[in-house]
Amino acid sequence: MLNVRAALKNGIAQLREADVPSFTLAAELLLLHVLGRNRTWLYAHPEEIITDADAHRFFELVVRRAAGEPTQHLTGKQEFWGLEFEVTPDVLIPRPETEHLIEVALDRLALRELRAGRPQKSAGAGLQIADIGTGSGCIAIALAKELPAANFLATDLSPAALAVALRNAQRHAVADRIQFIECNLLAFPVGAQHAAPLLGTMPNSAPPVFHESPVRGHELRPFDLIASNPPYIGRREASSLPREVRDHEPASALFGGEEGYELYANLIAQSATHLKPGALLVLELGHNSLPAVQPLLDAANWTNVGVTNDLAGIPRVLAAERF
Ligand code: GLN
């Protein structure tokens, strides 16, 4: 017979022994997951006896965590922007740094409204927003919750990731405003940004039909905001990554090339051809990407370039406005 306190103590000891980062938090999250409880409950009920079946499930997860599986793969979830996201080994686990990208995007949009003489806080009516390399969908979905009238297009190369992103969009009731498209960066079919949202359409099922509208000048550059957290780790850095990341997160979501920053050139060039005049590009950067990426924002196409540091002081978000 094991109570909550004893189970937790044992789990923490095993994870500490295995050098798991944040071992106490990891043990707590695994126990909460198994018991289907929240944190407050855990500390209010240290004497509660847990069933043998729950104890068994908990210690099984502790062993897997000790062997390197990320906590989020064992619980199937991660919080981002105050929302709970489903995560699987098919998607990058949303990171807190990426919340800076959401903040910068919202600040820049508010500034744009202010400059246009409109109320600063807007629901985003009429805005077309793209999230390139959407993974779990966290960027598009967080922005969709903040901008309840905006429309989105989210791309990813991985159909398995898109399936997770679609489920997350449904969970947060924004799937009717996000169109998910399997493609490389912004190489989506012409007219895709005007097609009906693919509500309920699983990537992998029948190919989506895009209803092409006659292309007019402004439709060639339809977006008000393009946001992306592209794969930006260098393959040459792979050996220095924590095993949780290197051995368990999708390589296609992590690595941008040998150096890491290789994808930004295409991403920026393609964005230039898809953003309206005065529209915004907001990119997450790797810890050493800035010197390679900032020069790609040539003065002929881009203005108001800004860099935002993360809490560790690393230049993390690059934002610019299209002429
Ligand atoms: N857009 C997703 C995120 O920010 C996935 C990014 C990626 O896979 N590189 O978490």
Residues whose N, C-alpha, C, O or C-beta is under 5 A from the ligand:
A	BS01	LIG	L92 I93 P94 R95 T98 G133 T134 G135 S136 C138 I139 N229 P230 P231 A253
